[in-house]
Amino acid sequence: IPEPSDVPLGVSVPVEVTYYSSPIRIFLKYNFASGHAENVVCNASHLYSAHVGMFCVVYCETPEGFHRAQITDIHSDQNGIQIAAEVFYVDRGDVDIVGLDAVLPIDERIAAQANLTVPCCIRTVRPTQLSSRQDLHELTSYGTGLYEAIFHGVSEAGVYDIDLFMIDTNVGKPVERRNVADMLVQRGFATYLLYPIKTIRPRVIHDQTSELSDAVSQEAEQPVHDTVWQLPSPVVPGTGLIDVNITHILTPDHWYAQLAASEMQMKSIQRLLSPVRMNGACKLKEYHKGTFCIYKETPSAEGFRARIEANEEQGIHLSLIDYGEEVSTNSACLYAMDRELSAYPPLALRFQLHNIRPWGVWTEAAAFKFKRLLKMNGAAPVFVPAQVVSVSGGREGKIVTVNLVDEAVGNLGEILIQEGYARKPAKNEICHDKLPFRTHDPMKQDYESCLNSYKIDTDDPGVATTQYAVRNEAGVCRYFSRNGSCRYGDRCSYRHIYGDRNTVMLRDSDPVPCVDACRVPKIGSFVLGQVSAFASPSLFYLVFPYGTRDISRLPSRHGGEKETLHSLTAEMQREYSRRTFDDNTLTRRACGEVVAAYSRRQEQWQRAHVISTNHNAVRVTYPDFGDTEWVPTNLVRDLKAQFMHLPFQAVQACMADVQPRGHKRGAVWDRDCITVVERWTSGKVLLVEVVDHVYDVLHVKLFTYEDNRVESLGGRLGDAALAEFHSKKPVCSAGWDVQYTTVT
């Protein structure tokens, strides 16, 4: 579930207090246009297993019924079976503990909308011992009132600093707007938070006559540098219809615009950049790439917020962050940015038209035609409606793909194509998921679906009892079949059938497929391995194509085993490609079941573990490789016994010699480090030193062999300042210290 990105800063907006714990822990709802995000009928079944951090839907005895939540803790019984979960309601801010039968999986449609509330902190006070959850209720005689808030900024943990105001609406009294911080202090629920202010002595320029006498004081002085302000991230719209104000056009797939929601912010920025206020602004002293500054063509002209893109001999290249234009200037036109201007994010976003390509390269005629279409009747509209299709790119370079539709002429992109200024993209230019079957068979999907009735014998007693599983009723409720009751009653999406009369249908007598785990190398050994799936240096999977023996014990010739992963995968392709779909589909796949699934990424059949299910898809993990994927139900088969002899090949691992930069502040691996390590390890046989084995996770050090040289990946990351070495050397169970050195 994404975090909200459109919180208005510096303006007073009406809010609703959804949860109040203390003056430093409040959850506010500011966007009243968004309704109850989970006010939908949820037909999914309850979960039987969950993990900390996953998002879900929780059923509650409230008028809404269902609430979006994130699991913060899991409770199990004496047998290790999960029975309850502690959840944090992302749209309200409070926490609760519920039974696992009230926790349901969340789908992409429900999870697409951002959180309806944001965590806040009243910035000028701190709570006292008298503070409680009833503070706001006791501030008014009737416990009612409307609220307004001013969002000033966000902390490193994502908490917004606010000024909260109460609008008292008691009957018979004039409307009064009061500061909640002052009211809390008056009632003894809080005290004012005094920030220490450090006095800075201004720098004094000494003349030549006093140089010798003031030599000691000059040595004590420190050089003055520009204060580097970091702007908030730009607000990126979600999919849907928005209004934009186009500010700069290069081509139909490269133009800039401001969101209509940022109109008030733009007016505030223009007021702060007025010549009267900017009179006497400080000159910029350092001209580094990425520095934010103010650009003024002349001292009396209006200013623009800008970012330095390059500093060359020909001049300093700038990009105007609120308009998208690029200019070249000299250092005399640049001024330092102050705190107030740095509180606003860049307002110009890059846009491109959907499904449109140039004939080779974009021409000036195509760009001129696009500008004319946007300036109908001789004047540019104030705001242009745009339908957002997708948002791509990284944090610094978001690209919003839209469709521009004019009520008079229609889709502007189609007009450019019809008049020959552009073309539609070819099929190979559109990214689609690879289909599992290259040949088109209109009957194959229906025939192989678990919902077909072509090969079901309606005279069979099991089928007659359960009838035919249609889309809105498939599978059997395990709680009802085992305990004889279910808290959902008639609302449960599973069929309520007693287990003692349907043991065949519930597969109580079927053998459960079981495959052994891979043998892990001994601690302290050096083995050869490959990275089969990679998420970060703290989470990846290793396979050992030459076995788990130490390299000193490897034979000179690889004699080959009776069965390898390569031979098993090849045999599975031959077996499942020619088999008809005759598996029993009267019940759903169970979580933890070992099956054969068709990976659409690798285009081959693989052994898989079932993680979760819905009506027409199964989420599986491939234990021979480590990756995870959603697979249609008709591409999941029962795993035959002949494919269960070879142990699972992938072993979860982490790098033992490095950790993220700034890990003490809660930092995680950044994208650059993950990309570099993935490039260094992709498709290569690595030398793996096993440091420790904790909770089925191998702690290893990885080495590469290139150009007759063995290098440590941890050492390369540390030398490139992409990671930090562990502060303490881990000691292996064998009793020897692990040395972190680059081996050459």
N, C-alpha and C positions, 0 to 999 in steps of 0.2 A: 504494500500500500504506500503510495508516494507521499512525501511530506508536502504541505501546502507551500506554494511559491509565489503567491500573489498577495502577501500580507502588506497592506498599505502602511508606509512609514511616514511619520511626521504630521499626520492629519488625524483629526478627531473623528472616529467612526462609532456607530452604535454597536454594542456587543451584548452577548448573553453569557452569563457565568454558568457553565455547565458543571464545574466541579471546583470547590474551594477547600483546601486543606490548611493553608496558612498564608500570610501575605507574600511569601516567597514561592508558593506553589499554587497557581491558579490556572485553570483551563478555560479559555474564552473561545466562543464562536463568533466570528465576524462576518462571514459570508452567508447571509440569510437567503441568497438565491438558490443555494444547494440544499436540497431536501434531505430526508433521512436516507443515508446511503444504502442501508440494508433493508429497507422497507419493501422487500420482495418475498415471493414465495420460494423458499429454499427446499428443493426436492432431494438434495444430497443426503446420504446416510451419515450417521455419526461416526467418528473416528474410533479406532481401536488402539492406535498408538500415535504419539505426537512427540515433538521435541521442542526444546526451549528456543524461542526466537521466531517460530513459524507463525504466520498470520492465519486466522480462521474466522468462522462465524459461530457465535454462541447463542443458543436459544435461551431466552429469559421470559419469566412470567410478567411481561410488560405489554402495553398496547402495541409497541412496535414489533415485539416477538423476537426478532433476530438483531444482533448487534455485532459489528466487526470488532475484532480483538486481536491481540498478540499474546502468545503464551510466554509467561515469565518463569514458570517453574512447573515441574511434573511430580506428582506423588504416586507411589506404588504401594501395593500391599506386601505381605510377607513372602509371597511367591514371586515377586518381581513383576506382577501384572499392573500396568498403569490403570489407575482408577479415578484420579482427579487432576485438575490443572488449575494453576493460578493464572489469571488472564488480566490484561490491561486493555480497557475499552478505548480504542483510539479516537472515537468520535465523541467521547464524554470526558475522559481523563481519569476515571476512578478505576479501582482494581477489585477483583472478586475471585473466589475459588468455586469452581463448579465441577460436577461429575463429568467424566469423559464422554458419557452418553449424550451430553448437551453440547459437545464440541463438534462442529461440522466443517468440512473442507470449504475453502473459499475459491470461487472461480474468477477468471480474469475480468469478467464484466463487473462484478461487485467490487473487485479490488482496484479497478481503474481510477475511481474517484479518489482524490486526495483526502487526507484527514480533515474532518470538519472543524476540529479545534486545534489550538496551538498552546503549548505550555508557556506561562507568563510569570513574571515576578515584578511586584511593585518596587520600583527602583530606589526609593528614598527611605525605606523603613526596613526594620528587621523585627521578627515576632518576639514576644515576651512569653513568660510561663503561663499567662492568662489566656493566650491565644488558643483558639479551638476552631473546629469546623463551623461553629455557629456565629462567627464574628459578624459576617454580613447580615445575618438574620437579626442580630441584636442591635444593629446600627439604626434601624427604622422601627417605629412603633408597631407597624403592621407587618414587618418583614417583607415588604414589597418595594419595588423600585426598578427603574430602568437604568442602564449603565452605558457609559461611553468610555472609550480608551484611546490613548495616543501611543502607538508603537514607536519606540525610539531606536531599536536595534536588537540584534540577536547575539547571544553569548556563544562561546565555543561549543557548548553542549546543546545548542539549539533552543535555549529559553529566551523569550522576548522580554526586554525591559520596557515597562509600561507606566503610564500615569492613568489611574482609574478614577472615574468620576461617577457619582450616583445622582440620578435625576429623580428627586422625590416627587411622587405624584399623588400624595394624599388629598382626598376630597376636601374642599373648603380652604385650601392653602395654595398660595402661588407656587408655580413650578420653580424649584430650587436646584441648582447644580453645585454639588459639593465634592471636594477632593476626598477620596476614600482614605488616603494615607493620613491626612489630618484627623479624620474621624477615628481611625484606629488608634492613633496616638492619644487623643483625648479620652478614649475609653480605657486606656491602659493595655490594649491588645498588642501594641507595637511601640517601638522607639525609633527616633530618627537615626539614620545611618550616616555618620560623618565621614566623608572621604578626606584622607590627608592630602594636602596640597603642597607640592614641592616648589619652593621659590627658586626661580632661575635668574641669576644675575646677568644683566645684559652685557654683551661683549663691548669692551672699550678699545678704541683705536688710539695707540700711543704715538706721540710725535717722536722725532729723532732725538730730541734733547733728553727725553726721559727713557730712552731704550736701555741704557746701562743700569739705571737705578731700578727699573722694573723688570730686569731679566728673570728674577726668581718668580715673580708673579706670572710672567708669560709662560714659563715652563709648566706651571700648574694649570694653565688654561687648556681646555680641550677644544679641538676644532668643531665648528658648528656645521651641521649637515641639515639638509632638507628633511622634514618629517615625511616619511613614506606612508601614505594613506592607502588602504586596501578597500576598494569599493565592493558593495554586495554583489552577488551574482545576479545577472539579468533575469527578469521574470519571463519565463517561457510559457506560452499558452498551451492548453491541452487541445485535444481534438474537438472540433465543433465550430460553430459560426462565431466569428469575432469581427470587430471593426478596427481597421488600421489606418494610420495617417502616413502615406508614402512620402519619404523625405529625400531619397536619392536613388536613381536608377542607372545601372550599368548595362545589364542585359535582362531578358525575361527570366533567366534562372539565377540572377545575381542582382538583387535590389534590396533596399533597406526601408524600414517603416517603423513607426511607433504604435504601440497598442493604444486604443482609445481609453483604456482604464488608466493609463499613465498621463492623461492630460493635465490633471492637477499637479502632478510631480513636475511636469515640464514647465508649468507656469511658476512654480516655486524656484526652479533652477534659473529661469530667466530673470526672476526678481533678484536672486543672489548674484547673478552675473551682470547686473546693470552697471553702467559706467560710474554712477554715484557711489555705489557700494564698493566697487573695485578700485576706487581712487586710493592710491597708496599701497596697493598690493605688493607683496614681496616678490622679487625676481627669483626665477628658478636657478639653482646653483649646480645641480647635477643632472646630466642628460643621459640617463641609462634607458635601454630598451625596456618597455613595459611600465615606465613611470607615468603616472597620471598627473596632468597639469592643466593650466588654463591658457588658451591661445587667444591673443588679442592682436589684430592686424595693426592697429594704432592704439596709443594710450587712451584715447577718448572713444574708441569703438566698443561695441558690445563684445563680450567674451564668449568663448565656447569651451566646454570641457573636452579634453583630448587625451590621447595616450601616445607616447613616443614609440614608433615602430622601428626606426633606424636612425642612427646618428652618423652621417657621412660627411665627406669634405664638401659636397655640393650643397648640403643643408640638412636640416632635421626634418624627417618625414613623420607626419602625424596622422592619426585617424580620429575624426570627431565622433566620440562615442555616443552622442545623442542624435546624430544624423546619418552616420555611415560614410561621409565624404572623407577623402584623403587630401592633405595639403602638404606643401613643403615650405619651410620658413627658416628663420635664423633664431639664435638664442635670445635676441632682444625682444621677441614677441611672446615669450613664454613666462608664465607666472606660476608661483606655487599654489597648490590647491589647499583650501582650508578644511576644517572638520565638517562644517555644515554642508558643503558641496559634496564631500566624500560619503555622506550618509545616503545618497541616492544611487541606485544601480544604473548602469548604462541603459539608455532607453531605446536605442536603435538596435533592431534585430534584423538578421539577414533572412530574406525570403527567396523562394523560387517557385515557379509555376509547376503544377503537377502534370506528369506525362507529356513533356514537350522537349524536343531536342533540336539543335541547330543543324543546318545543312553544312556540315564541316565545322565552321566557326561562326559565331554571331557577327552579323554585319551591322553597320550603323543604321541602315534602313530598317532592320528588324527592331532595333532599340528605339528608333524614332517613332515607328508605328505603335510600339507598346506604350510609349509616352503619350501619343495622341489618343489612344483608347482610354487612357486613364484621365484625360483632360477633355471629356466630352463637353460640347457646347461652349468651347473656348475657355473654360475655367475648371481648375482641378477641384474635385469634391473635397470637403473637409475630411470625411471619413469614408473609406471604401470597405464594403462587406467582403469578407474572405472566409472560405471554408477550409479549416486546417485539416490536412490529411495525415501528416506525420511530422515528427521532429527528430532530426538526426544530428550527429556530430558530437564532439567532446564538450567539456565544461567551458572552454574558451571560444569555441567555434560552433555554436548551435545554428542549424539551418532549418527553417520552418517551411515545409512544403504545403502549398495552398492552391485552391481553385478560386479565381476572381470571377464573379458573376455579376454582370450589370443588368439591371431590369430591362433596359431598352435593347441592348444588342446581344446579351447572353454571355456565355463563357468566353472570356478574353483569350484563353489559350487556344480554344478551338478556332477562334477567328483568325489568329496568327497562322494556324495550320491550314485553314481553308484558303487564305490569301497567299500562301506560298512562302511566308516568312520563316516557317519552322516546319518540323515534321513530328510524327508520332514515334516513340521509341520502338526499336525492333524487339522481337521476342527474346533474343539473347541479351538485351540490355535491361530487362525486367527480372528482378531477383525473385524466383519462386523456389519453394521447397522441392527437392528432387522427388519425383513420384516413385513408389516402389515398383511399379510395373510400367514398362515403356510402351507396351501395346495397349490400345484402348479396347476394352470389352465392356459394353454397357450393362451386361448381366452379371459380371464377376463380383462387383461390390455387393449387390443384393444377395447373390448366391453364397458368398463367403461370410456374410454378416451373421452375427450371433442372433439376429432377430428374424432370420428367414424361417420359413415353415415348409420348405420343399422336401426335406428329408426327415421330418419329425413324424413318428408313428403315433397318431392320435388314439390308437387302441392300447397303447402302452399305459399301464396303471399310473406310473409316475407322471406322465404327461397329462393324463386325465385329471389327476389330483391338482396339479399346479396350473393347469390350463397352459396357455401360450404366453410367454414373457414378452409383453409389448414394451414400448419405450417408457411409459410412465409407471410400470410395475415390473421390476426385474430383480430376482434374487430373494433371499429369505432373511428376515431379521434374526440375527443370532441371539440377541437379548431375549426375544420372545420364545425362540425355539429352545433355549436353555433354561430360562427362568420362568417362562409362562406369562411374562408381562413386559410391557414397554412403555416408557413415560410419554411417548409421542401418540400412542393410541391410534386413532384413525388417520392422523397426519403423517405417520411413518411411511416412507417411500418403499420399504420392503414389505413383502408378504408375511403375515403372521400365521405360521404353521407350526404345530407342535413337533418337536424333534423325535419323540418316540414313535410316531407314525410315519415319519418320512426320513428314515435313516439312509435309505438309498439315495434320495435326492440331495441330502446334506453331505454326502460323500463321507459318512462316518467310517465306512469300511474300506475306503480307498487308501492305498499306501501313499504316504507323503514323500515327494521327491526330496532327497537329501544329498548334498555334495560337500565333500570335505574342503576345508580351507587350505590355502597354499602354505607349505612349510616356509617359515621365515629363516633368513640366515642367522648364524650365531653372532652374538655381540662381540665386536672386535674384529670380525672378518672383513675381507675385501672381496666383493663380488662384482660381476658385470650385470648391469640392468639397463632398462629403458623406461622413460616416462611415458605412460600410456594415456593419462588424463591429468591436466594441470589446471588448478584454480589460483594458487598463490604459492610462494615458498613455504608456507605453513600447511598447505593442503594439496597433495598430489598423489598419484598412484604409480607404483613401480611394478614392472614385470621383469622376470629373470629368464631370458631366453636360453642361457647356458646353465641353468640350474642355480641352486643356492649354495654350492660349494665355494670355498675360498679359492681365489685364482691360483694360489700355489698348489692346489690339489686338482686342478683341471687337467684332464688327459690331453696329450698332444693332438689327438684326433677326436673330433666330436662324433662318437659312434651313433648317436641318434637314439631316442627313446621309442618305445613301442607306440606311444600316442603322444602327440604334441598339440598345442593350441592350433597350429596351422592345419594339421591333418583333421582335427576335430571340427574346425570351422568349415573345411572343404566338404566333409561328410555331411554336415548339417545342411549345407546348400543343396546337395543332391537329394537328401531325404525329404526336406520340407518344401522344396520347389515342386515336387511331383505328387505330393500327398494331397488328397481331398480333405475338406474341412468336415471332420466327423467327431470332433471333441464334444463332450457334454457341456452344454451352455445353459442349463437350467438354473445355475447359480453363478454369481459373479466370482471373479478371481479373488482369492484371499490375500491379504497383505502378508508378505513374507514367503509366498509361494514361489517355487522355482519353475520357470517356464522357458519356452523358446519364443523369442520375439524377433521381429524383422526390424532392424535398425535402418531408418530411412537416411541417416547421415552416412553410414558405411555401405548401405545397399547390400546387406547380407544378414542371414539369420545368426543370432547369437544367444547364448544362455543368459538368462535375466532373472532378477529378483523383483517381485511386485512390491511397490511402495504404497501406492494408493490407486483408487479406481473412481470412475464416474460412469455415466450411462453408456457412453460409446468409446471410451478410451481408458488406457491403463498406463500409469506412470511406473516405469521400471528403471532399475540400475543394472548395468552390465558388470558383474563381478570379475569378469576376465579382463576388463579394461578400466573400469572405475567411473565412466560417465553415466549420465542420467538422461532419460528421454521419455516423452509422451508418445505412446504407440496406440493406434486404433485397435479396438477389440478384435476385429477380424484378422489382425496380423499377429495374434498371440496364440500359441499352441501349447499343448501339454508336452513337457520334456520327456522324451523316451529314455528308458533305462540305459541304453547303450551310450548315451552322452553324459552319464553321471559319474563315470569312473575317474576322469581327469579332475584333480582338485582345481578350485578357482585360482586364477593366476595373478590377479591384481592385489597388491598390498598397499594400504594407505600409509603415507610417509610424510615427513616434514624435515626441513633443513635444520640441523641442530646447531649450526655455528653462526647464524645470523638472525636478526629480528628487525622489525620495521623501524625506520627513523622516527624518533619521538614517541616510542612505545610507552614511555612512562606517562605521557599525556593522553594516552588512549588512542594514538595514531595507528592506522592499519596500513597494509601494503598499498602503495600507490600504483596507478596504471602503468607508469613507465617501467618500474621495476618488474612488474609481472610480465610485460611484453618482452623485456630483455631476457629474462630467465627462460621464457617460453621459446624464444628464438635460439638460445644457446643449447637447449636440450632437445628440441624437436627432431625426431628421426635419428638420434645419435645413441650409440652404445656408450654408457657412462661407467666409470669406476665408482662403486658405491662402498663407502666405509660405514659399517653399522655401528652406531654409537650406543644406542639404547633401544629397548622395546617396551613401551608403556601403553597399556590399554589397547592392544592390537594396532598400535601406531609405531612405525619404525622411525627413530630419530637417526638421521643419516647425514653424512657429508658427501657431496657430489664432486667428482673430478672429471674433466674432459681431457682427451688425448688428441692434439692437433699439432702438426708440424714437428713431430718427435718431441713434444713437450707436454707434460701433465700439469694441468692448472686446476686450482680449487675454485669452484663457482662461488663459494662464500667469500674467498679472498678477492675475487674479481668484483663482486658486488660492493665489498667494503672499499676497495680502491676507487671505484667509480662513484662513491658517496650515495649509492642507492639503498644501502642498508647499514645497520650497525652490528658490530660483533656483540655476542653475549657478554654481559658484565662478569659472569662467573663461568668458569670452565666446568662443564658437566662431567661427573665421574661415572664411568661405566661400572656395571656390576662385577666386572672382572678385576677392578681395583686399580686401573691405570688411568692417568689423566689424558684428556683429549687435547692435542695441541692444534691451535688454529693458525696454520701457516700456509703460504702459497708454495706448492710443491712444483719445482721446475726440473 
